Structure formats: structure tokens, C-alpha cells
Amino acid sequence: MRCLPRWAARRRSASTATRTSRWPWPNTVFAFRAGAVQVDGCTRGLGAGAGNTPTEALVAVCDKLGIETGVDAFAMMRVAENVVRPLMDGECVVDRLSLAMGYGGVYSSFMRHAARAAGRYGVDPAEILLECGRRRLVGGQEDQITQIALELADDR
């Protein structure tokens, strides 16, 4: 999302996701005020994790603060509610596992695999996610989660 005219762009961008706040948009506003002209966002918080700035909320906040986005806030709200929400299994929440996922720096696609493996092998899914982060696993390496769960179970 561009928030300043192209002529004013200073090639600054920011990823402002936070997994420790229910309302991550303040980080995005601070990024704009610090000179960012492009930021990451996602509709209904659906994206890399529970801390991504919901675009529909961010656009509305920016409108109220006078930050020009070029996005129709109410159209974005309709898309979020009528198009994206029906595609989601549930709402994005900031819970223990999403915090562990963010803390460990792993992809959201790991969460279900970790929960499944944790249940199968009797280990804590948060420990699995943290170990994935320590090993610097990336998307496409979810198959290693079972091995991590087995190792954690053996260590007990």
C-alpha cells in the first residue's frame, strides 16, 4: 500500500507485524511517521501470522489520521467481511501458539503440523515451533516437524 505520492518515495518500507498486540496498526502508523512509504498488511489478519495488520482496520485508521492510502476504507471492509472471512477456518488470534510461532520466527503453515505432531507424540506444540525457529526452517520444510516432535519426546 503506498501512502505518499511516488515522487516522495524514499524507498523505505516496513514489515510492522507484531504478535504481542491485539491492534498491530499502531506500529504501522509509527512506521509511516518515521518515513516508510510502503508497508505489509493483510485482510482480516490473514497472512503470516496473528500479528499482521488487518488492512481494513489500517485503511480506516489512516483515513481518520489523514494519511492518504488511495484505498476506499468501506470497500476494503466489505471485501474483508464478504470475500476473505468465508474462506477462513477461523479468526486470527493472538494465543500461546501464535506467540510461539512469532517468537520462533516460523511460518504460520507450521502451526497445524506442530499441533498435530504434539498431540501424536505428547509434547508441547510451542516447543516444536521454537525448535523449528532454532533450526531456521522455512516454508516447505514442514515434514521435519514430525522428526522434531519425536526428538522432543525422546528427550523427556
N, CA, C and O of each residue as an XYZ file, in Angstrom:
624
protein
N       0.850     -1.154      0.000
C       0.000      0.000      0.000
C       0.904      1.228      0.000
O       1.747      1.360      0.888
N       0.761      2.099     -0.936
C       1.504      3.352     -0.993
C       0.782      4.389     -0.164
O      -0.442      4.494     -0.236
N       1.504      5.144      0.610
C       0.870      6.137      1.460
C       1.369      7.546      1.190
O       0.896      8.495      1.816
N       2.290      7.699      0.296
C       2.771      9.012     -0.116
C       2.862      9.016     -1.631
O       2.956      7.950     -2.240
N       2.835     10.181     -2.251
C       2.998     10.213     -3.710
C       4.315      9.570     -4.112
O       5.284      9.586     -3.353
N       4.342      9.007     -5.310
C       5.555      8.348     -5.780
C       6.763      9.273     -5.751
O       7.875      8.830     -5.461
N       6.556     10.564     -6.050
C       7.694     11.487     -6.059
C       8.311     11.648     -4.681
O       9.467     12.055     -4.565
N       7.550     11.334     -3.628
C       8.056     11.493     -2.272
C       8.677     10.206     -1.735
O       9.266     10.198     -0.654
N       8.543      9.137     -2.485
C       9.046      7.845     -2.004
C      10.557      7.893     -1.818
O      11.296      8.368     -2.680
N      10.988      7.392     -0.680
C      12.419      7.350     -0.382
C      12.894      5.906     -0.287
O      13.886      5.611      0.378
N      12.178      5.013     -0.957
C      12.486      3.590     -0.976
C      12.538      2.988      0.431
O      13.344      2.100      0.707
N      11.681      3.477      1.299
C      11.592      2.905      2.631
C      10.341      2.060      2.711
O       9.266      2.470      2.272
N      10.489      0.893      3.270
C       9.325      0.046      3.503
C       9.490     -0.586      4.867
O      10.573     -0.561      5.453
N       8.412     -1.151      5.365
C       8.468     -1.739      6.700
C       7.542     -2.931      6.783
O       6.453     -2.939      6.210
N       7.996     -3.937      7.506
C       7.111     -5.010      7.910
C       6.821     -4.717      9.365
O       7.727     -4.739     10.199
N       5.583     -4.445      9.675
C       5.247     -3.948     11.001
C       4.459     -4.944     11.827
O       3.823     -4.574     12.814
N       4.497     -6.201     11.431
C       3.731     -7.207     12.170
C       4.246     -7.321     13.591
O       5.449     -7.253     13.841
N       3.337     -7.494     14.498
C       3.677     -7.741     15.884
C       2.781     -8.846     16.392
O       1.598     -8.882     16.055
N       3.298     -9.722     17.171
C       2.478    -10.790     17.715
C       2.223    -10.570     19.201
O       1.787    -11.481     19.904
N       2.496     -9.366     19.673
C       2.283     -9.099     21.092
C       1.194     -8.084     21.327
O       0.978     -7.682     22.470
N       0.497     -7.650     20.293
C      -0.534     -6.645     20.442
C      -1.802     -7.088     19.729
O      -1.742     -7.676     18.649
N      -2.944     -6.806     20.333
C      -4.192     -7.122     19.660
C      -4.412     -6.189     18.486
O      -5.067     -6.571     17.517
N      -3.885     -4.982     18.546
C      -4.055     -3.981     17.496
C      -2.696     -3.605     16.940
O      -2.074     -2.667     17.439
N      -2.214     -4.306     15.923
C      -0.869     -4.038     15.404
C      -0.759     -2.774     14.566
O       0.355     -2.355     14.254
N      -1.887     -2.140     14.184
C      -1.796     -0.982     13.310
C      -1.015      0.185     13.893
O      -0.480      0.963     13.105
N      -0.900      0.380     15.229
C      -0.067      1.498     15.690
C       1.375      1.401     15.197
O       1.990      2.421     14.887
N       1.928      0.172     15.120
C       3.286      0.026     14.602
C       3.370      0.535     13.169
O       4.370      1.139     12.781
N       2.334      0.296     12.390
C       2.311      0.734     11.003
C       2.232      2.250     10.928
O       2.920      2.865     10.113
N       1.409      2.856     11.759
C       1.314      4.322     11.789
C       2.667      4.916     12.175
O       3.109      5.897     11.577
N       3.317      4.331     13.162
C       4.644      4.819     13.547
C       5.638      4.667     12.401
O       6.489      5.530     12.188
N       5.525      3.567     11.667
C       6.417      3.368     10.515
C       6.195      4.456      9.467
O       7.155      4.994      8.916
N       4.923      4.784      9.190
C       4.639      5.867      8.241
C       5.249      7.171      8.721
O       5.881      7.894      7.951
N       5.056      7.462      9.993
C       5.566      8.722     10.553
C       7.085      8.769     10.577
O       7.676      9.848     10.604
N       7.720      7.599     10.569
C       9.177      7.532     10.530
C       9.720      7.558      9.106
O      10.934      7.541      8.903
N       8.823      7.600      8.118
C       9.265      7.723      6.736
C       8.962      6.556      5.826
O       9.267      6.619      4.635
N       8.371      5.490      6.343
C       8.016      4.365      5.469
C       6.931      4.821      4.494
O       6.019      5.559      4.867
N       7.037      4.383      3.273
C       6.033      4.725      2.267
C       5.322      3.480      1.743
O       4.424      3.580      0.907
N       5.714      2.336      2.223
C       5.089      1.075      1.818
C       5.168      0.132      3.003
O       6.217      0.018      3.638
N       4.071     -0.546      3.308
C       4.043     -1.475      4.436
C       3.320     -2.754      4.034
O       2.581     -2.786      3.050
N       3.545     -3.799      4.810
C       2.826     -5.053      4.638
C       1.515     -4.978      5.404
O       1.439     -4.354      6.463
N       0.508     -5.601      4.876
C      -0.767     -5.727      5.562
C      -1.463     -6.946      5.014
O      -0.990     -7.550      4.052
N      -2.575     -7.318      5.607
C      -3.331     -8.447      5.101
C      -4.770     -8.315      5.564
O      -5.037     -7.843      6.670
N      -5.676     -8.726      4.729
C      -7.089     -8.612      5.037
C      -7.469     -9.581      6.153
O      -7.136    -10.765      6.096
N      -8.157     -9.079      7.153
C      -8.604     -9.829      8.337
C      -7.449    -10.470      9.099
O      -7.653    -11.442      9.827
N      -6.243     -9.940      8.940
C      -5.101    -10.500      9.643
C      -4.631    -11.817      9.076
O      -3.773    -12.473      9.667
N      -5.183    -12.225      7.926
C      -4.833    -13.497      7.319
C      -3.530    -13.341      6.551
O      -3.462    -12.579      5.587
N      -2.525    -14.042      6.961
C      -1.223    -13.927      6.330
C      -0.205    -14.716      7.094
O      -0.412    -15.894      7.387
N       0.881    -14.088      7.418
C       1.981    -14.797      8.054
C       1.717    -15.162      9.500
O       2.423    -16.001     10.059
N       0.753    -14.574     10.099
C       0.505    -14.908     11.484
C      -0.498    -13.993     12.121
O      -1.089    -13.125     11.477
N      -0.681    -14.211     13.431
C      -1.720    -13.493     14.131
C      -1.429    -12.026     14.322
O      -2.309    -11.285     14.759
N      -0.251    -11.585     14.019
C       0.067    -10.199     14.268
C       0.036     -9.300     13.067
O       0.332     -8.112     13.199
N      -0.302     -9.793     11.913
C      -0.314     -8.944     10.733
C      -1.403     -7.889     10.838
O      -2.499     -8.151     11.333
N      -1.084     -6.706     10.367
C      -2.033     -5.615     10.402
C      -3.198     -5.897      9.467
O      -2.985     -6.087      8.270
N      -4.430     -5.929      9.982
C      -5.585     -6.087      9.097
C      -5.716     -4.842      8.218
O      -5.867     -3.732      8.730
N      -5.659     -5.021      6.930
C      -5.667     -3.895      6.001
C      -6.912     -3.045      6.175
O      -6.835     -1.819      6.104
N      -8.054     -3.672      6.400
C      -9.291     -2.902      6.530
C      -9.248     -1.981      7.746
O      -9.761     -0.863      7.683
N      -8.651     -2.421      8.844
C      -8.516     -1.569     10.027
C      -7.475     -0.478      9.780
O      -7.678      0.679     10.148
N      -6.368     -0.854      9.158
C      -5.309      0.119      8.894
C      -5.791      1.245      7.979
O      -5.502      2.414      8.234
N      -6.519      0.907      6.925
C      -7.015      1.924      5.999
C      -7.957      2.881      6.720
O      -7.893      4.093      6.512
N      -8.828      2.341      7.566
C      -9.753      3.201      8.315
C      -8.994      4.125      9.267
O      -9.307      5.312      9.354
N      -8.014      3.598      9.971
C      -7.214      4.409     10.890
C      -6.465      5.491     10.114
O      -6.435      6.652     10.522
N      -5.862      5.099      8.995
C      -5.135      6.083      8.183
C      -6.058      7.189      7.698
O      -5.683      8.361      7.719
N      -7.261      6.832      7.260
C      -8.238      7.844      6.840
C      -8.494      8.835      7.970
O      -8.487     10.047      7.753
N      -8.720      8.316      9.177
C      -9.008      9.187     10.318
C      -7.816     10.074     10.681
O      -8.002     11.189     11.170
N      -6.595      9.589     10.444
C      -5.388     10.351     10.771
C      -4.917     11.240      9.626
O      -3.940     11.976      9.767
N      -5.613     11.171      8.490
C      -5.222     11.993      7.347
C      -4.059     11.429      6.547
O      -3.423     12.159      5.787
N      -3.773     10.153      6.706
C      -2.715      9.503      5.927
C      -3.367      8.960      4.659
O      -4.215      8.071      4.734
N      -2.987      9.474      3.514
C      -3.595      9.101      2.236
C      -3.111      7.725      1.797
O      -1.908      7.491      1.675
N      -4.059      6.813      1.558
C      -3.705      5.467      1.114
C      -4.162      5.184     -0.303
O      -3.600      4.317     -0.973
N      -5.169      5.899     -0.768
C      -5.729      5.622     -2.076
C      -6.656      4.416     -2.074
O      -7.051      3.937     -3.137
N      -7.006      3.919     -0.889
C      -7.870      2.751     -0.753
C      -9.189      3.196     -0.135
O      -9.195      3.948      0.839
N     -10.304      2.738     -0.691
C     -11.630      3.017     -0.147
C     -11.824      2.143      1.096
O     -11.916      0.920      0.988
N     -11.884      2.767      2.267
C     -11.956      2.027      3.520
C     -13.180      1.113      3.582
O     -13.075     -0.032      4.020
N     -14.333      1.609      3.148
C     -15.547      0.797      3.258
C     -15.577     -0.326      2.228
O     -16.139     -1.388      2.492
N     -14.987     -0.109      1.075
C     -14.865     -1.199      0.095
C     -13.937     -2.289      0.644
O     -14.201     -3.480      0.475
N     -12.852     -1.873      1.301
C     -11.926     -2.846      1.893
C     -12.610     -3.628      3.007
O     -12.382     -4.828      3.154
N     -13.450     -2.951      3.793
C     -14.190     -3.643      4.857
C     -15.154     -4.674      4.275
O     -15.292     -5.771      4.816
N     -15.815     -4.329      3.182
C     -16.737     -5.278      2.537
C     -15.981     -6.500      2.004
O     -16.441     -7.631      2.155
N     -14.829     -6.268      1.385
C     -14.022     -7.385      0.883
C     -13.597     -8.283      2.042
O     -13.674     -9.508      1.947
N     -13.150     -7.669      3.134
C     -12.708     -8.445      4.291
C     -13.830     -9.324      4.832
O     -13.617    -10.496      5.145
N     -15.018     -8.755      4.939
C     -16.138     -9.477      5.532
C     -16.782    -10.469      4.569
O     -17.116    -11.588      4.959
N     -16.956    -10.063      3.322
C     -17.751    -10.862      2.386
C     -16.940    -11.813      1.507
O     -17.483    -12.790      0.992
N     -15.652    -11.538      1.332
C     -14.831    -12.382      0.461
C     -13.824    -13.199      1.269
O     -13.753    -14.419      1.124
N     -13.052    -12.531      2.115
C     -11.966    -13.224      2.821
C     -12.487    -14.053      3.990
O     -12.101    -15.214      4.127
N     -13.347    -13.498      4.832
C     -13.810    -14.217      6.021
C     -14.420    -15.580      5.704
O     -14.130    -16.543      6.413
N     -15.259    -15.703      4.663
C     -15.814    -17.033      4.366
C     -14.760    -18.068      3.973
O     -15.030    -19.267      4.039
N     -13.578    -17.637      3.569
C     -12.516    -18.561      3.173
C     -11.679    -19.037      4.358
O     -10.894    -19.976      4.227
N     -11.845    -18.397      5.505
C     -11.013    -18.689      6.671
C     -11.622    -19.794      7.524
O     -12.843    -19.898      7.640
N     -10.766    -20.615      8.117
C     -11.221    -21.644      9.053
C     -11.722    -21.019     10.344
O     -12.642    -21.536     10.977
N     -11.123    -19.922     10.727
C     -11.460    -19.220     11.963
C     -10.762    -17.879     11.961
O      -9.993    -17.574     11.049
N     -11.023    -17.085     12.970
C     -10.387    -15.776     13.073
C      -8.926    -15.927     13.515
O      -8.585    -16.850     14.255
N      -8.090    -15.029     13.061
C      -6.710    -14.994     13.527
C      -6.705    -14.448     14.948
O      -7.298    -13.405     15.223
N      -6.044    -15.149     15.835
C      -5.999    -14.735     17.233
C      -4.554    -14.719     17.718
O      -3.683    -15.390     17.166
N      -4.331    -13.941     18.755
C      -3.029    -13.928     19.405
C      -3.155    -14.840     20.620
O      -3.668    -14.439     21.664
N      -2.680    -16.067     20.465
C      -2.715    -17.028     21.561
C      -1.306    -17.568     21.783
O      -0.350    -17.122     21.148
N      -1.193    -18.518     22.678
C       0.127    -19.051     23.045
C       0.884    -19.581     21.842
O       2.081    -19.326     21.708
N       0.204    -20.323     20.955
C       0.903    -20.901     19.812
C       1.275    -19.850     18.767
O       2.349    -19.923     18.170
N       0.399    -18.881     18.545
C       0.760    -17.848     17.571
C       1.896    -16.988     18.114
O       2.744    -16.530     17.348
N       1.922    -16.764     19.421
C       3.051    -16.040     20.019
C       4.341    -16.846     19.885
O       5.390    -16.293     19.555
N       4.264    -18.155     20.141
C       5.449    -19.013     19.993
C       5.914    -19.029     18.545
O       7.115    -19.021     18.274
N       4.971    -19.052     17.622
C       5.301    -19.039     16.195
C       6.058    -17.755     15.846
O       7.092    -17.803     15.181
N       5.540    -16.611     16.295
C       6.206    -15.342     16.033
C       7.546    -15.244     16.737
O       8.523    -14.768     16.158
N       7.596    -15.692     17.984
C       8.829    -15.658     18.757
C       9.901    -16.524     18.106
O      11.075    -16.156     18.066
N       9.479    -17.677     17.600
C      10.420    -18.579     16.944
C      10.759    -18.168     15.528
O      11.742    -18.638     14.956
N       9.939    -17.285     14.956
C      10.205    -16.804     13.599
C       9.883    -17.833     12.526
O      10.589    -17.928     11.522
N       8.819    -18.603     12.733
C       8.453    -19.619     11.747
C       7.143    -19.254     11.056
O       6.387    -18.410     11.536
N       6.895    -19.883      9.955
C       5.722    -19.619      9.136
C       4.456    -20.148      9.791
O       4.490    -21.126     10.538
N       3.332    -19.486      9.501
C       2.060    -19.905     10.074
C       1.643    -21.291      9.598
O       0.866    -21.974     10.265
N       2.158    -21.701      8.454
C       1.819    -23.040      7.956
C       2.343    -24.127      8.892
O       1.895    -25.271      8.809
N       3.266    -23.801      9.767
C       3.830    -24.782     10.691
C       2.880    -25.094     11.849
O       2.986    -26.159     12.458
N       1.955    -24.184     12.161
C       1.170    -24.313     13.384
C       0.333    -25.589     13.415
O       0.364    -26.316     14.408
N      -0.401    -25.869     12.369
C      -1.245    -27.079     12.371
C      -0.410    -28.349     12.419
O      -0.762    -29.310     13.103
N       0.696    -28.345     11.690
C       1.581    -29.518     11.709
C       2.140    -29.735     13.116
O       2.216    -30.865     13.598
N       2.529    -28.633     13.768
C       3.089    -28.743     15.121
C       2.032    -29.225     16.098
O       2.321    -30.061     16.954
N       0.818    -28.717     15.987
C      -0.254    -29.146     16.893
C      -0.562    -30.627     16.697
O      -0.763    -31.355     17.669
N      -0.600    -31.066     15.463
C      -0.886    -32.471     15.166
C       0.225    -33.378     15.712
O      -0.055    -34.388     16.358
N       1.471    -33.017     15.451
C       2.605    -33.823     15.919
C       2.682    -33.814     17.439
O       3.011    -34.833     18.047
N       2.383    -32.677     18.060
C       2.412    -32.585     19.516
C       1.388    -33.527     20.133
O       1.677    -34.208     21.117
N       0.199    -33.565     19.560
C      -0.827    -34.472     20.060
C      -0.448    -35.929     19.892
O      -0.721    -36.756     20.761
N       0.176    -36.236     18.781
C       0.556    -37.623     18.485
C       1.671    -38.113     19.411
O       1.665    -39.271     19.826
N       2.631    -37.233     19.736
C       3.810    -37.665     20.491
C       3.853    -37.113     21.913
O       4.839    -37.314     22.622
N       2.792    -36.415     22.342
C       2.707    -35.957     23.722
C       3.716    -34.898     24.114
O       4.237    -34.916     25.229
N       3.994    -33.977     23.210
C       4.916    -32.886     23.526
C       4.196    -31.549     23.348
O       3.092    -31.497     22.805
N       4.819    -30.487     23.802
C       4.242    -29.157     23.726
C       4.419    -28.595     22.310
O       5.545    -28.522     21.818
N       3.330    -28.198     21.650
C       3.472    -27.655     20.294
C       4.312    -26.378     20.246
O       4.969    -26.105     19.242
N       4.293    -25.598     21.323
C       5.120    -24.382     21.359
C       6.606    -24.752     21.298
O       7.394    -24.073     20.640
N       6.978    -25.832     21.986
C       8.382    -26.276     21.939
C       8.769    -26.687     20.517
O       9.886    -26.427     20.069
N       7.844    -27.325     19.823
C       8.115    -27.720     18.432
C       8.349    -26.474     17.578
O       9.307    -26.418     16.807
N       7.475    -25.479     17.716
C       7.612    -24.257     16.921
C       8.920    -23.531     17.221
O       9.582    -23.029     16.313
N       9.285    -23.479     18.486
C      10.545    -22.823     18.846
C      11.741    -23.565     18.263
O      12.696    -22.944     17.797
N      11.689    -24.897     18.289
C      12.783    -25.677     17.702
C      12.847    -25.485     16.190
O      13.935    -25.440     15.616
N      11.690    -25.371     15.544
C      11.679    -25.062     14.101
C      12.399    -23.745     13.839
O      13.152    -23.616     12.874
N      12.156    -22.772     14.711
C      12.833    -21.487     14.573
C      14.323    -21.595     14.796
O      15.109    -21.001     14.058
N      14.720    -22.348     15.809
C      16.159    -22.527     16.074
C      16.858    -23.179     14.886
O      18.013    -22.876     14.586
N      16.145    -24.072     14.217
C      16.717    -24.750     13.046
C      16.562    -23.928     11.762
O      17.017    -24.333     10.692
N      15.925    -22.790     11.888
C      15.706    -21.874     10.754
C      14.975    -22.550      9.596
O      15.325    -22.365      8.430
N      13.946    -23.340      9.942
C      13.161    -23.991      8.906
C      12.357    -22.949      8.140
O      11.950    -21.931      8.699
N      12.138    -23.206      6.891
C      11.356    -22.307      6.043
C      10.179    -23.081      5.449
O      10.111    -24.306      5.546
N       9.252    -22.339      4.829
C       8.101    -22.964      4.201
C       8.527    -24.089      3.272
O       9.475    -23.943      2.501
N       7.831    -25.196      3.349
C       8.178    -26.357      2.545
C       8.952    -27.399      3.339
O       9.175    -28.512      2.864
N       9.364    -27.030      4.561
C      10.098    -27.976      5.400
C       9.244    -28.500      6.551
O       9.775    -28.978      7.553
N       7.928    -28.410      6.410
C       7.024    -28.866      7.459
C       7.190    -30.344      7.786
O       6.843    -30.780      8.884
N       7.717    -31.116      6.840
C       7.901    -32.546      7.079
C       8.873    -32.802      8.226
O       8.837    -33.877      8.825
N       9.736    -31.851      8.545
C      10.702    -32.029      9.625
C      10.074    -31.879     11.011
O      10.704    -32.205     12.018
N       8.837    -31.386     11.064
C       8.166    -31.178     12.345
C       7.945    -32.497     13.068
O       8.079    -32.548     14.291
N       7.617    -33.547     12.364
C       7.424    -34.854     12.990
C       8.725    -35.330     13.628
O       8.718    -35.852     14.743
N       9.829    -35.151     12.929
C      11.134    -35.540     13.479
C      11.449    -34.749     14.741
O      11.959    -35.305     15.714
N      11.148    -33.452     14.728
C      11.389    -32.623     15.914
C      10.531    -33.113     17.079
O      11.017    -33.201     18.207
N       9.260    -33.433     16.820
C       8.377    -33.935     17.877
C       8.909    -35.243     18.456
O       8.891    -35.437     19.672
N       9.381    -36.136     17.598
C       9.964    -37.396     18.072
C      11.182    -37.149     18.943
O      11.340    -37.785     19.986
N      12.047    -36.230     18.527
C      13.244    -35.904     19.303
C      12.873    -35.316     20.663
O      13.478    -35.670     21.675
N      11.882    -34.421     20.695
C      11.445    -33.841     21.950
C      10.853    -34.894     22.882
O      11.075    -34.860     24.092
N      10.108    -35.819     22.313
C       9.520    -36.904     23.106
C      10.604    -37.795     23.677
O      10.506    -38.233     24.823
N      11.643    -38.072     22.890
C      12.769    -38.916     23.366
C      13.554    -38.223     24.469
O      14.092    -38.881     25.359
N      13.623    -36.893     24.414
C      14.401    -36.127     25.413
C      13.718    -36.091     26.779
O      14.349    -35.759     27.783
N      12.411    -36.437     26.818
C      11.697    -36.379     28.101
C      11.976    -37.555     28.954
O      11.451    -37.652     30.063
